[in-house]
Amino acid sequence: MKPLLEVRGLKKSFPMTSGVFRKSAGSVIAVDGVDLDIYPDETLGLVGESGCGKTTLSKLILALEEPDSGSIRFEGVDVGRGRGGSLAHVRRGIQVVFQDPFGSLNPRRRIRAIIEEPMIIHREGSKAQRLKRVRELLEMVGLHEDILQRYPHEFSGGQRQRICIARALAVNPRLLICDEPVSALDVSIQAQVINLLVDLQKELKLSYLFISHNLSVVGYISHRIAVMHKGRIVELADAAELFEHPLHPYTECLMAAVPDARPLREGKTKPSKRNENSAQDVASGCAYRPWCPRAEAVCARETPVLERKGDGHFVACHAAAVCA
């Protein structure tokens, strides 16, 4: 099957400055050579600790940031070089649901205007047709049309996130980027929003890039999961395979950090701790080396690349054979 979204060799760094005169002090690499595919009707989960580059990757896909190198193609259109009609096609085809349902809605606009705005920007339909579409979208996300003239501050967090989802669906996108869409919500509301996304995917044939640090949520909604560390994809596999047979030490560490109702049970792996003798920043080789209990001499010399270790299971680790 041909991918809906293709990411190849994507890199992005940000300059650092210091002092009163803002002198250059090097750069921070946020995304470092990412290769990724998302297929039609698929949910690809993207997990990793805060600061690993997940949100920067999503901004690059959305063309909100310009990459230093690499390419992004959506339905055959180069996102980075899109102009005019081709860029409008990308903007319409890829929409986003943000983490904060409080900050992502304009507090001065009514709900109708918020949901209708993407259709106005893309010049879709007449005023009456847009109103009909807004009503359909509200029903689709489980809200009643009598809220059309109300403001965002009149709703709970879960209701606001439903409004954000309705706005994202307004122009019939093919791909939704969900950047921590439930992390600001109560647990019971999280489940409702996740189930809504699952239902919408089946009904509308959507694809998702679902970004989160919550492995339980990602495991429930995703078909495949990519694990990101220091701007790189270090493991990629089917969701069930990743949970059953994690091959990268960082993936094992993430799973060990998940709260357990039975913390004293045998076989529970402890999160790895940083080796204080290797506390300096890693200039070469594997970025996870200071934490890795299986680090070898080759890990300091060569940066591992994603390699197939099983059916659809890829890992960037020199010690992956040992893990397997």
Helices and strands as residue ranges (DSSP letters): E 5-18, E 23-38, E 43-47, H 54-61, E 69-74, E 77-78, H 85-93, E 94-97, H 111-121, H 127-140, G 145-147, G 152-154, H 157-168, E 175-179, H 187-204, E 207-212, H 215-221, E 224-229, E 232-238, H 239-244, H 249-256, G 276-278, H 297-301, E 307-310, E 313-315, H 320-323
